[in-house]
Amino acid sequence: MNIKKKGDPKMKVVKKHNNNNRVELYDNYLGLEWSQVNCVLARMHSNSQRVKLDEYRSAPSQNLKSLKKQLKEIRGNKILTIEETTTTHWLYVELKEYVDKILICDPYRNSLLSEGAKTDKIDARKLCQLLRSGLVKEVYHSLENDYKIRKLVSTYEDVVKAGVRVLNQRSALYRAVGLQVKKDKLPEDEIYKLVDRSQERSIGLYLEEKKEYEKIFKQLRRSNKTINNLCSISGIAEIGAVKIYSRVIEAGRFPSKYKYWSYCGLVTHEKESGNRSYGKKQGRYSRTLKSVYKTAAWTAVGGKNDIREYYEYLLKEEYLSERKAINQVARYIAKSTLAIIKNTESYKPYSWRKTKSDK
């Protein structure tokens, strides 16, 4: 282990573990609790267990200005952690150059914050302590322009959910009186007509907005080589390709396909204690990616392509059930998309023949 010399605040201490992970130790550990009217910065030096608190109560712009000034005055290298919220990426962009590293952490993992009393000061203090102990889980953020595509996809998914809800409500309105929405007309009743007109306007607006988003997705395919390459895989069209690209962005953050499969919810984890198995469970995963890969798998096996042949091979040679074969196909598509994004290369059909098994 490298030892930091006394009086050298700029030198980082790097401790190497047996699993080859590198853990950076900083001079200052900072935890930020942010809200629209209140901002608390907790500070802990590497040579002390004492946590100092700085609180700012003003408008967001003034709080940000005061926070930047405070960060600039802190000597030595520093790491700052903020919990993932709606304002997190804005803070990430604004504060990136004022610290050596910003670690956006997963609030679901910070169970210590729910223990005991809860105030902004207490939460900031605990964030600082968790950061120094290495107990926070990082959430990916980037300054890349492509990160904006995440917001585009997120808004599109909200539009689709709202539209599908209205479509289902209209169908339910007709079924409630024994009719079918595409064949029959509602009875001559003012209330039914009012509800039907309202839902019809909402559906029309939804379809118009959906077309606009799909137009943007097609433009992204033409301008982005990686998205275009993703569309070459059977079962994946523009919408699915943009969703995949928006969630991954930087493929290098997944060291292996197994980590990526876990992130996509395509694998389960064994629960074991006292040499006894308690079944399997899924960790928290990206529901967007799981939906894309499952849909792509079912779409691909319904056509005539290399993935359909892989599916038939799994059924015939590996003796897998239909459900397990579909899951394996989804993992194969996920692995292929990760390779395309990571290596900026086009899709290579029939690559499954080289390994014969991709479990």
C-alpha positions as CSV (number, residue, x, y, z in Angstrom):
1,M,0.0,0.0,0.0
2,N,1.3,3.5,-0.9
3,I,1.7,5.7,2.1
4,K,0.8,9.4,1.9
5,K,3.5,11.7,3.1
6,K,2.6,14.2,5.8
7,G,2.1,17.7,4.5
8,D,1.3,16.5,0.9
9,P,-2.5,17.2,0.5
10,K,-2.5,16.6,-3.2
11,M,-1.3,13.0,-3.2
12,K,-3.9,10.3,-3.4
13,V,-3.5,7.1,-1.5
14,V,-4.4,4.0,-3.5
15,K,-5.0,0.8,-1.7
16,K,-5.0,-2.4,-3.8
17,H,-7.2,-5.3,-2.8
18,N,-6.8,-9.0,-3.7
19,N,-9.7,-8.8,-6.2
20,N,-7.7,-6.2,-8.2
21,N,-10.3,-3.4,-7.4
22,R,-8.7,-0.1,-6.8
23,V,-10.1,2.0,-4.0
24,E,-9.0,5.7,-3.9
25,L,-8.6,7.4,-0.6
26,Y,-9.1,11.2,-0.5
27,D,-8.2,13.9,1.8
28,N,-11.8,15.2,2.1
29,Y,-15.0,13.3,2.0
30,L,-18.1,15.4,1.3
31,G,-21.8,14.6,1.5
32,L,-24.4,17.0,0.1
33,E,-28.1,17.1,1.0
34,W,-29.9,19.4,-1.5
35,S,-33.4,20.9,-1.7
36,Q,-34.9,24.0,-3.3
37,V,-34.7,26.1,-0.1
38,N,-32.0,24.4,2.0
39,C,-28.5,23.0,1.3
40,V,-26.3,21.1,3.8
41,L,-22.7,20.1,3.1
42,A,-21.0,17.6,5.4
43,R,-17.2,17.4,5.5
44,M,-14.9,14.8,7.0
45,H,-11.1,14.9,6.7
46,S,-9.2,11.6,6.2
47,N,-7.3,12.2,9.5
48,S,-10.3,12.9,11.6
49,Q,-13.7,11.3,12.6
50,R,-15.3,14.7,13.1
51,V,-18.0,15.8,10.7
52,K,-18.3,19.5,9.9
53,L,-21.6,20.9,8.6
54,D,-22.2,24.0,6.4
55,E,-25.8,25.0,5.8
56,Y,-27.2,27.4,3.2
57,R,-30.7,28.8,3.3
58,S,-31.5,30.8,0.2
59,A,-32.7,30.6,-3.4
60,P,-31.3,27.6,-5.3
61,S,-29.0,29.9,-7.5
62,Q,-27.6,31.6,-4.4
63,N,-27.1,28.3,-2.6
64,L,-25.2,26.9,-5.6
65,K,-23.0,30.0,-5.7
66,S,-22.2,29.6,-2.0
67,L,-21.6,25.9,-2.3
68,K,-19.1,26.4,-5.2
69,K,-17.2,29.0,-3.2
70,Q,-17.0,26.6,-0.2
71,L,-15.8,23.7,-2.3
72,K,-13.1,25.9,-3.9
73,E,-11.8,26.8,-0.5
74,I,-11.4,23.2,0.8
75,R,-7.7,22.2,0.5
76,G,-6.6,18.8,-0.8
77,N,-8.3,16.4,-3.1
78,K,-11.9,15.8,-2.4
79,I,-14.7,13.4,-3.3
80,L,-18.4,14.5,-3.1
81,T,-21.4,12.2,-2.9
82,I,-25.0,13.2,-3.7
83,E,-28.1,10.9,-3.6
84,E,-29.8,10.3,-7.0
85,T,-32.8,12.7,-7.3
86,T,-34.4,14.8,-10.0
87,T,-31.9,17.6,-9.6
88,T,-28.8,15.3,-9.3
89,H,-27.6,15.6,-12.9
90,W,-27.8,19.4,-12.8
91,L,-25.7,19.4,-9.7
92,Y,-23.3,16.9,-11.3
93,V,-22.7,19.2,-14.3
94,E,-22.4,22.3,-12.1
95,L,-20.1,20.9,-9.5
96,K,-17.9,18.6,-11.5
97,E,-15.0,20.9,-11.9
98,Y,-14.9,21.9,-8.2
99,V,-14.0,18.4,-6.8
100,D,-11.8,15.6,-7.9
101,K,-14.7,13.2,-8.2
102,I,-18.5,13.2,-7.8
103,L,-20.1,10.0,-6.8
104,I,-23.9,9.9,-7.4
105,C,-25.1,7.2,-5.0
106,D,-28.1,4.9,-5.0
107,P,-30.6,6.1,-2.2
108,Y,-32.1,2.6,-2.0
109,R,-28.8,1.3,-0.6
110,N,-28.4,3.9,2.0
111,S,-30.5,2.2,4.7
112,L,-28.5,3.9,7.4
113,L,-30.2,7.2,6.5
114,S,-33.6,5.8,7.6
115,E,-32.4,5.0,11.1
116,G,-33.2,7.4,13.9
117,A,-34.2,11.0,13.4
118,K,-34.2,12.6,10.0
119,T,-33.1,16.1,9.0
120,D,-31.0,17.5,6.2
121,K,-28.1,17.9,8.6
122,I,-28.4,14.3,9.8
123,D,-28.7,12.9,6.3
124,A,-25.7,14.9,5.0
125,R,-23.6,13.6,8.0
126,K,-24.6,10.0,7.3
127,L,-23.9,10.4,3.6
128,C,-20.4,11.6,4.4
129,Q,-19.8,8.7,6.8
130,L,-21.1,6.1,4.3
131,L,-18.9,7.6,1.6
132,R,-15.7,7.4,3.7
133,S,-16.6,3.8,4.7
134,G,-17.0,2.8,1.0
135,L,-20.6,1.8,1.6
136,V,-22.3,3.8,-1.2
137,K,-23.3,2.4,-4.6
138,E,-22.5,4.6,-7.5
139,V,-25.2,5.6,-10.0
140,Y,-23.9,6.3,-13.5
141,H,-23.8,10.0,-14.7
142,S,-21.9,11.6,-17.5
143,L,-21.2,14.9,-19.1
144,E,-21.6,13.4,-22.6
145,N,-24.2,15.0,-24.8
146,D,-25.7,11.6,-25.4
147,Y,-26.9,11.6,-21.8
148,K,-29.7,13.9,-22.9
149,I,-31.2,10.9,-24.8
150,R,-32.1,9.4,-21.5
151,K,-34.4,12.3,-20.8
152,L,-35.9,11.9,-24.3
153,V,-36.6,8.1,-23.7
154,S,-37.9,8.7,-20.2
155,T,-40.4,11.3,-21.4
156,Y,-41.4,9.0,-24.3
157,E,-42.1,6.1,-21.9
158,D,-44.3,8.4,-19.8
159,V,-46.2,9.5,-22.9
160,V,-46.8,5.9,-23.9
161,K,-47.9,4.9,-20.4
162,A,-50.4,7.7,-20.2
163,G,-51.7,6.9,-23.7
164,V,-52.1,3.2,-23.0
165,R,-54.0,4.0,-19.8
166,V,-56.5,6.2,-21.7
167,L,-56.9,3.5,-24.4
168,N,-57.7,1.0,-21.7
169,Q,-60.1,3.3,-20.0
170,R,-62.0,3.9,-23.2
171,S,-62.2,0.1,-23.9
172,A,-63.5,-0.4,-20.3
173,L,-66.1,2.3,-20.9
174,Y,-67.5,0.3,-23.8
175,R,-67.2,-3.1,-22.1
176,A,-69.2,-1.8,-19.1
177,V,-72.3,-1.6,-21.3
178,G,-71.6,-4.8,-23.3
179,L,-70.1,-3.1,-26.4
180,Q,-66.9,-3.2,-28.3
181,V,-64.9,0.0,-28.9
182,K,-64.1,-0.7,-32.5
183,K,-67.5,-2.0,-33.6
184,D,-70.3,-0.4,-31.6
185,K,-71.5,3.1,-30.6
186,L,-72.3,4.2,-27.1
187,P,-75.9,4.7,-26.1
188,E,-77.5,8.2,-26.4
189,D,-76.5,9.5,-23.0
190,E,-74.9,12.9,-22.3
191,I,-72.5,11.5,-19.6
192,Y,-71.3,8.7,-21.9
193,K,-70.8,11.1,-24.8
194,L,-68.9,13.6,-22.6
195,V,-66.5,10.9,-21.3
196,D,-66.1,9.4,-24.8
197,R,-65.2,12.8,-26.4
198,S,-62.7,13.6,-23.6
199,Q,-61.0,10.3,-24.1
200,E,-61.0,10.6,-27.8
201,R,-59.2,14.0,-27.6
202,S,-56.6,12.5,-25.3
203,I,-56.0,9.5,-27.6
204,G,-55.6,11.8,-30.6
205,L,-53.1,14.0,-28.7
206,Y,-51.2,10.8,-27.6
207,L,-51.0,9.5,-31.2
208,E,-49.7,12.8,-32.5
209,E,-47.0,13.0,-29.7
210,K,-46.0,9.4,-30.3
211,K,-45.4,10.1,-34.0
212,E,-43.2,13.1,-33.1
213,Y,-41.0,11.0,-30.8
214,E,-40.8,8.2,-33.4
215,K,-39.7,10.8,-36.0
216,I,-36.8,11.9,-33.6
217,F,-35.8,8.3,-33.1
218,K,-35.5,7.8,-36.8
219,Q,-33.3,10.9,-37.0
220,L,-31.1,9.5,-34.2
221,R,-30.7,6.3,-36.2
222,R,-29.5,8.2,-39.3
223,S,-27.1,10.4,-37.3
224,N,-25.8,7.9,-34.8
225,K,-23.8,4.9,-36.2
226,T,-24.1,2.8,-33.0
227,I,-27.9,3.1,-32.9
228,N,-28.0,2.2,-36.6
229,N,-25.8,-0.9,-35.9
230,L,-28.1,-1.9,-33.0
231,C,-31.0,-1.9,-35.5
232,S,-29.3,-4.6,-37.6
233,I,-30.1,-7.2,-34.9
234,S,-33.3,-9.1,-35.6
235,G,-36.1,-8.0,-33.2
236,I,-34.7,-4.5,-32.5
237,A,-36.1,-1.5,-34.3
238,E,-35.4,2.3,-33.8
239,I,-37.3,2.6,-30.5
240,G,-35.6,-0.4,-28.9
241,A,-32.2,0.6,-30.2
242,V,-32.5,4.2,-28.8
243,K,-33.7,2.8,-25.4
244,I,-30.7,0.5,-25.2
245,Y,-28.3,3.2,-26.2
246,S,-29.8,5.7,-23.7
247,R,-29.5,3.3,-20.8
248,V,-25.9,2.1,-21.6
249,I,-24.2,5.1,-23.1
250,E,-20.8,4.0,-21.8
251,A,-20.4,0.2,-22.2
252,G,-17.0,0.1,-20.5
253,R,-18.7,0.5,-17.1
254,F,-19.8,-3.2,-17.5
255,P,-16.7,-5.3,-17.1
256,S,-18.4,-8.5,-18.4
257,K,-21.6,-9.7,-20.0
258,Y,-22.7,-11.2,-16.7
259,K,-22.7,-7.8,-15.0
260,Y,-24.8,-6.5,-17.9
261,W,-27.2,-9.4,-17.8
262,S,-27.8,-8.6,-14.1
263,Y,-28.3,-4.9,-14.9
264,C,-30.9,-5.9,-17.4
265,G,-32.7,-8.4,-15.1
266,L,-31.9,-11.4,-17.3
267,V,-30.4,-13.5,-14.5
268,T,-31.3,-14.4,-11.0
269,H,-29.1,-14.6,-7.9
270,E,-28.9,-17.5,-5.4
271,K,-30.0,-16.9,-1.8
272,E,-28.0,-19.1,0.5
273,S,-27.2,-19.2,4.2
274,G,-25.9,-21.9,6.5
275,N,-25.2,-24.1,3.5
276,R,-28.9,-24.0,2.7
277,S,-30.5,-22.6,-0.4
278,Y,-33.5,-20.3,-0.1
279,G,-34.3,-20.1,-3.8
280,K,-33.3,-17.4,-6.3
281,K,-34.2,-13.7,-6.6
282,Q,-33.7,-10.8,-8.9
283,G,-31.8,-7.8,-7.8
284,R,-32.9,-4.3,-8.8
285,Y,-32.6,-3.9,-12.5
286,S,-33.5,-1.7,-15.5
287,R,-37.1,-2.6,-16.4
288,T,-36.7,-0.7,-19.7
289,L,-33.8,-2.9,-20.9
290,K,-35.5,-6.1,-19.7
291,S,-38.6,-5.2,-21.7
292,V,-36.6,-4.4,-24.8
293,Y,-34.7,-7.7,-24.8
294,K,-37.6,-9.9,-24.0
295,T,-39.7,-8.2,-26.7
296,A,-36.8,-8.5,-29.1
297,A,-36.4,-12.2,-28.4
298,W,-40.1,-13.0,-29.1
299,T,-40.0,-10.9,-32.2
300,A,-36.8,-12.5,-33.5
301,V,-37.9,-16.1,-33.0
302,G,-41.1,-15.3,-34.9
303,G,-39.2,-14.5,-38.1
304,K,-36.7,-16.2,-40.3
305,N,-33.2,-15.2,-39.2
306,D,-30.1,-16.3,-37.4
307,I,-31.6,-15.8,-34.0
308,R,-34.5,-18.0,-34.9
309,E,-32.0,-20.7,-35.8
310,Y,-30.3,-20.2,-32.5
311,Y,-33.6,-20.6,-30.7
312,E,-34.3,-23.9,-32.6
313,Y,-30.8,-25.1,-31.8
314,L,-31.4,-24.5,-28.1
315,L,-34.7,-26.5,-28.2
316,K,-33.3,-29.4,-30.2
317,E,-29.7,-29.7,-29.1
318,E,-29.7,-28.2,-25.6
319,Y,-33.1,-29.6,-24.7
320,L,-34.2,-26.4,-23.1
321,S,-37.9,-25.6,-22.5
322,E,-39.4,-22.8,-24.6
323,R,-39.3,-20.4,-21.7
324,K,-35.6,-21.1,-20.9
325,A,-34.7,-20.9,-24.6
326,I,-36.4,-17.5,-24.9
327,N,-34.5,-16.3,-21.9
328,Q,-31.2,-17.5,-23.4
329,V,-32.1,-15.8,-26.7
330,A,-32.7,-12.5,-24.8
331,R,-29.3,-12.9,-23.1
332,Y,-27.7,-13.5,-26.5
333,I,-29.2,-10.3,-27.9
334,A,-28.2,-8.4,-24.8
335,K,-24.6,-9.6,-25.1
336,S,-24.5,-8.7,-28.8
337,T,-25.8,-5.2,-28.2
338,L,-23.2,-4.6,-25.5
339,A,-20.4,-5.7,-27.9
340,I,-21.7,-3.3,-30.6
341,I,-21.7,-0.3,-28.2
342,K,-18.4,-1.2,-26.6
343,N,-16.5,-1.9,-29.8
344,T,-18.4,0.4,-32.2
345,E,-18.8,-2.4,-34.7
346,S,-21.6,-3.9,-36.7
347,Y,-23.6,-6.9,-35.7
348,K,-22.1,-10.3,-36.7
349,P,-24.9,-12.9,-37.4
350,Y,-24.4,-16.5,-36.4
351,S,-21.7,-15.7,-33.9
352,W,-23.5,-18.1,-31.5
353,R,-22.2,-21.0,-33.7
354,K,-18.6,-20.3,-32.5
355,T,-19.3,-21.0,-28.9
356,K,-22.5,-23.2,-29.3
357,S,-23.3,-22.3,-25.7
358,D,-23.7,-18.8,-24.2
359,K,-24.9,-19.5,-20.7
